[in-house]
Amino acid sequence: MVGGSRLVGEVRVTGAKNSVLKLMAAALLAEGTTTLLDVPDILDVEIMAELLRRLGCEVTHDQVGGVVAITVPAILDHRADYDLVRRMRASICVLGPLLARCGAAEVALPGGDNIGSRGLDMHVDGLIKLGARAVNEHGYLIASTEKRLRGESVYLDFPSVGATETILMAAVTADGTTVIDNVAREPEIVDICRMLNEMGARIAGVGSSTLTIEGVEELHPVTHRTVPDRIVAGTWAVAAVITQGDITIHNAKVEHLQIALEKLVIAGAVVTEVEDGFRVVMDQRPKAVDIVTLPYPGFPTDLQPQFIALNAIADGAALVTENLFEARFRFVQELARLGADVRTDGHHALVRGRLALSGAPVEATDIRAGAGLVLAGLVADGTTTVYGVSHIDRGYSGFVPDLVRLGAQITRLEEVG
């Protein structure tokens, strides 16, 4: 890409990656065909579809229409193999549904983005509380139960998204009442709860820090529209600010991005709501903004690299504090190749803004790092080449075509990935 273009125009955000993969797993809880709408055309959806096929499901994906149909048989396989799970950490989300449906689950320990350790202890402890046995053997997490899981009170030491999802999906057909306290409150968790309730589950407290689940005998398939992707919407908002542009983002929810959008206003942007999203306009060099990542409703860690890129060309210095993933700062080494002044110390990064960055070859190490490097390349002098674009493909649907429509000078080279 060649930096220097002001991005102007409109984009539409699809359904959330961090929701749809879990919705696909939740479909395992009901025999029959569950249909998901507004599904992003991203690599992770294809990986999850293949995983479900190996479990015995029929999966069709209309990539143009954004529709995934999952036909779940009466009898499922219960083993998720390493060759797929290693490619996508979200594969672990089949653990709870398989245990609930089959009484057993064997899931390879996951891979995915290299952004820090994310243990499965809370997943395991929660399932054991519900009456399951769980062991780690030969690289697989193996869980089983001789009879139906039973409702119990579960407290999470940290509001883990993954642990919340695993225990929630295991509990919806358990005997009795399950209370999960200190749960994650992300919009994607709310979306999963909405779909499960549509399927016949009885989940109260949706959106709060405590979920109460009355177990039911069985669930039924549904048609469900995926919640919009707040991280993609936030990325486009930063793109408008960093290029001093004007982008209207459709199918986006302001309430899901309140803190991030407030930070962009502090940086000097004008943010206004439209009927189905919001518009971000910037006509000056942005001011540096401090950020502290926290579980929702705090500032999202998945927007941290994009904001570091913004601060790299901002007026002033900013302190970025990462509280969730200790290796999230790995990408600043690549950003430094573009001339950014970023110093890290533990979970803090001090970013001193520069008037300009300088184009160079860089390597994406995860989905959001890749997006951050692209944003930096949009404002770097000369040509920037981002390698490892397969990471970006896992989280952004049609990223390059959308950038081109907005006025970026960018080309996708397949051999670069």
For each residue, the residues with C-beta under 8 A, 3 or more apart:
1: 374 377 378 383 384 385 386 408 409 410 411
2: 5 359 382 383 384 409 410
3: 357 359 377 378 379 380 381 382 384 409
4: 379 381 409
5: 2 243 378 407 408 409
6: 243 244 245 246 407
7: 239 240 243 245 246 247 378 403 406 407 408
8: 245 246 247 406 407
9: 246 247 248 405 406 407
10: 247 248 249 250
11: 236 247 248 249 250 402 405 406
12: 249 250 251
13: 228 229 232 233 236 249 250 251 252 277
14: 38 39 40 41 66 226 228 229 232 251 397
15: 19 20 36 37 38 39 40 66 225 226 227 228 229
16: 19 20 40 187 188 191 226 227 228 229 230 231 232
17: 20 21 40 42 44 45 229 231 232 394 395
18: 21 22 90 161 186 188 229 231 302
19: 15 16 22 23 187 188 191 192 226 227 229
20: 15 16 17 23 24 36 39 40 45 68 226
21: 17 18 24 25 44 45 48 88 90 93
22: 18 19 25 26 90 93 165 188 192
23: 19 20 26 27 36 191 192 195 224 226
24: 20 21 27 36 45 48 49 52 68 70
25: 21 22 28 48 52 93 94 96 97 169
26: 22 23 29 97 169 192 195 196 199
27: 23 24 30 34 36 52 57 70 72 221
28: 25 52 55 57 72 76 94 97 98 101
29: 26 97 100 101 169 172 173 196 199 219
30: 27 34 72 199 200 218 219 220 221 222
31: 72 73 74 221
32: 71 72 220 221
33: 69 70 71 72 221
34: 27 30 69 70 72 199 221 222 223 224
35: 67 68 69 70 221 222 223 224
36: 15 20 23 24 27 39 67 68 69 70 223 224 225 226
37: 15 66 67 223 224 225 226
38: 14 15 66 225 226 228 251
39: 14 15 20 36 45 61 66 67 68 226
40: 14 15 16 17 20 45 66 229 232 397
41: 14 45 63 64 66 397 398
42: 17 45 46 393 394 395 396 397
43: 46 47 390 393 394
44: 17 21 47 48 88 90 394 395
45: 17 20 21 24 39 40 41 42 48 49 61 68
46: 42 43 49 50 61
47: 43 44 50 51 84 87 88 91
48: 21 24 25 44 45 51 52 88 90 91
49: 24 45 46 52 53 59 61 68
50: 46 47 53 54 84
51: 47 48 54 55 80 84 85 91 94
52: 24 25 27 28 48 49 55 57 59 70 94
53: 49 50 56 57 58 59
54: 50 51 77 80 81 84
55: 28 51 52 76 77 78 79 80 94 98
56: 53 72 73 75 76 77
57: 27 28 52 53 70 71 72 73 76
58: 53 70 71
59: 49 52 53 68 69 70 71
60: 68 69
61: 39 45 46 49 67 68
62: 65 66 67 68
63: 41 66
64: 41
65: 62
66: 14 15 37 38 39 40 41 62 63
67: 35 36 37 39 61 62
68: 20 24 35 36 39 45 49 59 60 61 62
69: 33 34 35 36 59 60
70: 24 27 33 34 35 36 52 57 58 59
71: 32 33 57 58 59
72: 27 28 30 31 32 33 34 56 57 76 221
73: 31 56 57 76
74: 31
75: 56
76: 28 55 56 57 72 73 98 101 102
77: 54 55 56
78: 55 98 102 104 105 106
79: 55 106 107
80: 51 54 55 84 85 91 94 98 105 106 107 108
81: 54 84 85 108
82: 85 86 108 109 139 140
83: 86 87
84: 47 50 51 54 80 81 87 88 91 108
85: 51 80 81 82 88 91 92 107 108 109 110 111
86: 82 83 108 110 111
87: 47 83 84 91 111 112
88: 21 44 47 48 84 85 91 110 111 112 394
89: 92 110 111 112 113 118
90: 18 21 22 44 48 93 110 112
91: 47 48 51 80 84 85 87 88 94 107 108 110
92: 85 89 95 107 110 120 123 141 162 166
93: 21 22 25 90 96 97 162 165 166 169
94: 25 28 51 52 55 80 91 97 98 105 107
95: 92 98 99 105 107 123 127 141 143 166 170
96: 25 93 99 100 127 165 166 167 168 169 170 171
97: 25 26 28 29 93 94 100 101 169 170
98: 28 55 76 78 80 94 95 101 102 104 105 107
99: 95 96 102 103 104 105 127 132 143 144 145 149 170
100: 29 96 97 149 169 170 172 173 174
101: 28 29 76 97 98 173
102: 76 78 98 99 105
103: 99 144 145 146 147
104: 78 98 99 142 143 144 145
105: 78 80 94 95 98 99 102 141 142 143 144
106: 78 79 80 140 141 142 143
107: 79 80 85 91 92 94 95 98 110 140 141
108: 80 81 82 84 85 86 91 139 140 141
109: 82 85 120 136 139 140 141
110: 85 86 88 89 90 91 92 107
111: 85 86 87 88 89
112: 87 88 89 90
113: 89 365 366 367 391
114: 327 330 365 366
115: 325 327 328 330 365 366 369
116: 324 325 326 327 328
117: 326
118: 89 162 325
119: 122
120: 92 109 123 124 141 162 163
121: 124 125
122: 119 125 126 156 157 158 160 162 163
123: 92 95 120 126 127 141 162 163 166 167
124: 120 121 127 128 134 141 143
125: 121 122 128 129 154
126: 122 123 129 130 154 156 163 166 167 170 180
127: 95 96 99 123 124 130 132 134 143 149 166 167 170
128: 124 125 131 132 133 134
129: 125 126 152 153 154
130: 126 127 149 150 151 152 154 167 170 171 174 178
131: 128 145 147 149 150 152 174
132: 99 127 128 143 144 145 149 170
133: 128 143 144 145
134: 124 127 128 141 142 143 144
135: 141 142
136: 109 140 141 142
137: 140 142
138:
139: 82 108 109
140: 82 106 107 108 109 136 137
141: 92 95 105 106 107 108 109 120 123 124 134 135 136
142: 104 105 106 134 135 136 137
143: 95 99 104 105 106 124 127 132 133 134
144: 99 103 104 105 132 133 134
145: 99 103 104 131 132 133 148 149
146: 103
147: 103 131
148: 145 173 174 175
149: 99 100 127 130 131 132 145 170 171 173 174 175 215
150: 130 131 174 175 176
151: 130 171 174 175 176 177 178 179 213 215
152: 129 130 131 176 178 179
153: 129 178 179 181
154: 125 126 129 130 167 178 179 180 181
155: 180 181 182
156: 122 126 159 160 163 164 180 181 182 183
157: 122 182
158: 122 182 295
159: 156 164 182 183 184 185 209 295
160: 122 156 163 164 184
161: 18 164 165 184 186 188 189
162: 92 93 118 120 122 123 165 166
163: 120 122 123 126 156 160 166 167 184
164: 156 159 160 161 167 168 180 183 184 189 211
165: 22 93 96 161 162 168 169 189 192
166: 92 93 95 96 123 126 127 162 163 169 170
167: 96 123 126 127 130 154 163 164 170 171 178 180
168: 96 164 165 171 172 180 183 189 192 193 196 203 211 213
169: 25 26 29 93 96 97 100 165 166 172 192 196
170: 95 96 97 99 100 126 127 130 132 149 166 167 174
171: 96 130 149 151 167 168 174 178 180 213 215
172: 29 100 168 169 196 201 202 203 213 215 216 219
173: 29 100 101 148 149 215 216 217 218 219
174: 100 130 131 148 149 150 151 170 171 178 213 215
175: 148 149 150 151 215
176: 150 151 152 215
177: 151 212 213 214 215
178: 130 151 152 153 154 167 171 174 211 212 213 215
179: 151 152 153 154 210 211 212 213
180: 126 154 155 156 164 167 168 171 183 210 211 213
181: 153 154 155 156 209 210
182: 155 156 157 158 159 209 210
183: 156 159 164 168 180 189 209 210 211
184: 159 160 161 163 164 189 295 296
185: 159 189 190 207 208 209 295 296 297
186: 18 161 189 190 295 296
187: 16 19 190 191 227 230 253 256 296
188: 16 18 19 22 161 191 192 227
189: 161 164 165 168 183 184 185 186 192 193
190: 185 186 187 193 194 206 207 227
191: 16 19 23 187 188 194 195 226 227
192: 19 22 23 26 165 168 169 188 189 195 196
193: 168 189 190 196 197 201 203 206 211
194: 190 191 197 198 206 224
195: 23 26 191 192 198 199 222 224
196: 26 29 168 169 172 192 193 199 201 203 219
197: 193 194 200 201 202 203 206
198: 194 195 222 224
199: 26 29 30 34 195 196 219 220 221 222
200: 30 197 216 218 219 220
201: 172 193 196 197 213 216 219
202: 172 197 213 214 215 216
203: 168 172 193 196 197 206 211 212 213
204: 211 212 213 214
205: 208 210 211 212
206: 190 193 194 197 203 211
207: 185 190
208: 185 205 211
209: 159 181 182 183 185
210: 179 180 181 182 183 205
211: 164 168 178 179 180 183 193 203 204 205 206 208
212: 177 178 179 203 204 205
213: 151 168 171 172 174 177 178 179 180 201 202 203 204
214: 177 202 204
215: 149 151 171 172 173 174 175 176 177 178 202
216: 172 173 200 201 202 219
217: 173
218: 30 173 200
219: 29 30 172 173 196 199 200 201 216
220: 30 32 199 200
221: 27 30 31 32 33 34 35 72 199
222: 30 34 35 195 198 199
223: 34 35 36 37
224: 23 34 35 36 37 194 195 198
225: 15 36 37 38
226: 14 15 16 19 20 23 36 37 38 39 191
227: 15 16 19 187 188 190 191 253
228: 13 14 15 16 38 233 251 252 253 256
229: 13 14 15 16 17 18 19 40 232 233
230: 16 187 233 234 252 253 256 257 300
231: 16 17 18 234 235 300 302 303 368 395
232: 13 14 16 17 40 229 235 236 395 396 397
233: 13 228 229 230 236 237 249 252 253 256 257 277
234: 230 231 237 238 257 260 300 302 303 306
235: 231 232 238 239 303 306 371 375 396
236: 11 13 232 233 239 240 247 249 280
237: 233 234 240 241 247 249 257 260 261 264 269 271 278 280
238: 234 235 241 242 264 303 306 307 309 310 375
239: 7 235 236 242 243 245 247 375 378 403 406
240: 7 236 237 243 245 246 247 269 280 281 282
241: 237 238 244 245 264 267 268 269 280 282 286 310
242: 238 239 286 309 310 313 375 376 378 379
243: 5 6 7 239 240 282 378 379
244: 6 241 282 283 284 285
245: 6 7 8 239 240 241 280 281 282 406 407
246: 6 7 8 9 240 279 280 281 282
247: 7 8 9 10 11 236 237 239 240 279 280 406
248: 9 10 11 274 277 278 279
249: 10 11 12 13 233 236 237 252 277 278 279 280
250: 10 11 12 13 274 276 277
251: 12 13 14 38 228 276 277
252: 13 228 230 233 249 256 257 276 277 278
253: 187 227 228 230 233 256 257 277
254: 257 258 261 273 277 278
255: 258
256: 187 228 230 233 252 253
257: 230 233 234 237 252 253 254 260 261
258: 254 255 261 262 297
259: 262 263 297 298 299
260: 234 237 257 263 264 299 300 303 307
261: 237 254 257 258 264 265 271 278 280
262: 258 259 265 266
263: 259 260 266 267 289 291 299 307
264: 237 238 241 260 261 267 269 271 280 289
265: 261 262 268 269 270 271
266: 262 263 287 289
267: 241 263 264 282 286 287 288 289 310 314
268: 241 265 282 284 285 286 287
269: 237 240 241 264 265 280 281 282 286
270: 265 280 281 282
271: 237 261 264 265 278 279 280 281
272: 278 279 281
273: 254 277 278 279
274: 248 250 277 278 279
275:
276: 250 251 252
277: 13 233 248 249 250 251 252 253 254 273 274
278: 237 248 249 252 254 261 271 272 273 274
279: 246 247 248 249 271 272 273 274
280: 236 237 240 241 245 246 247 249 261 264 269 270 271
281: 240 245 246 269 270 271 272
282: 240 241 243 244 245 246 267 268 269 270 286
283: 244
284: 244 268
285: 244 268 313 314 315
286: 241 242 267 268 269 282 289 310 313 314 315
287: 266 267 268 314 315 316
288: 267 311 314 315 316 317 318 351 353
289: 263 264 266 267 286 307 310 311 314 318
290: 318 319 320 321
291: 263 299 304 307 318 320 321
292: 298 299 320 321 323
293: 298 299 300 301 304 321 322 323 324 328
294: 298 299 323 324
295: 158 159 184 185 186 298 324
296: 184 185 186 187 300
297: 185 258 259
298: 259 292 293 294 295
299: 259 260 263 291 292 293 294 303 304
300: 230 231 234 260 293 296 303 304
301: 293 304 322 323 324 325 328
302: 18 231 234 367 368
303: 231 234 235 238 260 299 300 306 307 368
304: 291 293 299 300 301 307 308 320 322 328 368
305: 308 309 328 331 368 369 371 372 373
306: 234 235 238 303 309 310 368 371 372 375
307: 238 260 263 289 291 303 304 310 311 320
308: 304 305 311 312 320 331 332 335 340 342 349 351 372
309: 238 242 305 306 312 313 335 340 372 373 375 376
310: 238 241 242 267 286 289 306 307 313 314 375
311: 288 289 307 308 314 318 320 351 353
312: 308 309 335 338 340 341 342 351 353 354 357 376
313: 242 285 286 309 310 353 354 355 356 357 376 379
314: 267 285 286 287 288 289 310 311 318 351 353
315: 285 286 287 288 353
316: 287 288 353
317: 288 350 351 352 353
318: 288 289 290 291 311 314 350 351 353
319: 290 348 349 350 351
320: 290 291 292 304 307 308 311 348 349 350 351
321: 290 291 292 293 347 348 349
322: 293 301 304 325 326 328 329 347 348 349
323: 292 293 294 301 347
324: 116 293 294 295 301 328
325: 115 116 118 301 322 328
326: 116 117 322 347
327: 114 115 116 330
328: 115 116 293 301 304 305 322 324 325 331
329: 322 332 344 349
330: 114 115 327 333 365 369
331: 305 308 328 334 335 364 365 366 369 372 373
332: 308 329 335 336 340 342 344 349
333: 330 336 337
334: 331 337 338 362 363 364 365 369 373
335: 308 309 312 331 332 338 340 342 362 372 373 376
336: 332 333 339 340 341 342
337: 333 334 360 361 362
338: 312 334 335 357 358 359 360 362 373 376 377 380 384
339: 336 354 356 357 358 360 380
340: 308 309 312 332 335 336 351 354 357 376
341: 312 336 351 352 353 354
342: 308 312 332 335 336 349 350 351 352
343: 349 350
344: 329 332 348 349 350
345: 348 349 350
346:
347: 321 322 323 326
348: 319 320 321 322 344 345
349: 308 319 320 321 322 329 332 342 343 344 345
350: 317 318 319 320 342 343 344 345
351: 288 308 311 312 314 317 318 319 320 340 341 342
352: 317 341 342
353: 288 311 312 313 314 315 316 317 318 341
354: 312 313 339 340 341 357
355: 313
356: 313 339 379 380 381
357: 3 312 313 338 339 340 354 376 379 380 381
358: 338 339 380 381 382
359: 2 3 338 377 380 381 382 383 384
360: 337 338 339 380 384 385
361: 337 384 385 387
362: 334 335 337 338 373 377 384 385 386 387
363: 334 386 387 388
364: 331 334 369 370 373 386 387 388 389 391 392
365: 113 114 115 330 331 334 369 370 388 391
366: 113 114 115 331 369 370 391
367: 113 302 370 371 391 392 394 395 396
368: 231 302 303 304 305 306 371 372 395
369: 115 305 330 331 334 364 365 366 372 373 391
370: 364 365 366 367 373 374 386 388 389 391 392
371: 235 305 306 367 368 374 375 392 395 396 399
372: 305 306 308 309 331 335 368 369 375 376
373: 305 309 331 334 335 338 362 364 369 370 376 377 384 386
374: 1 370 371 377 378 386 392 399 403 410
375: 235 238 239 242 306 309 310 371 372 378 379
376: 242 309 312 313 335 338 340 357 372 373 379 380 384
377: 1 3 338 359 362 373 374 380 384 386 410
378: 1 3 5 7 239 242 243 374 375 403 408 410
379: 3 4 242 243 313 356 357 375 376
380: 3 338 339 356 357 358 359 360 376 377 384
381: 3 4 356 357 358 359
382: 2 3 358 359
383: 1 2 359
384: 1 2 3 338 359 360 361 362 373 376 377 380
385: 1 360 361 362 416
386: 1 362 363 364 370 373 374 377 389 392 416
387: 361 362 363 364 416 417
388: 363 364 365 370 391 417
389: 364 370 386 392 393 412 416 417
390: 43 393 394 417
391: 113 364 365 366 367 369 370 388 394 395
392: 364 367 370 371 374 386 389 395 396 399
393: 42 43 389 390 396 417
394: 17 42 43 44 88 367 390 391
395: 17 42 44 231 232 367 368 371 391 392
396: 42 232 235 367 371 392 393 399
397: 14 40 41 42 232
398: 41 401 402
399: 371 374 392 396 402 403
400: 403 404 410 411 412
401: 398 404 405
402: 11 398 399 405 406
403: 7 239 374 378 399 400 406 408 410
404: 400 401 407 408 410
405: 9 11 401 402
406: 7 8 9 11 239 245 247 402 403
407: 5 6 7 8 9 245 404
408: 1 5 7 378 403 404
409: 1 2 3 4 5
410: 1 2 374 377 378 400 403 404
411: 1 400
412: 389 400 416
413: 416
414: 417
415:
416: 385 386 387 389 412 413
417: 387 388 389 390 393 414
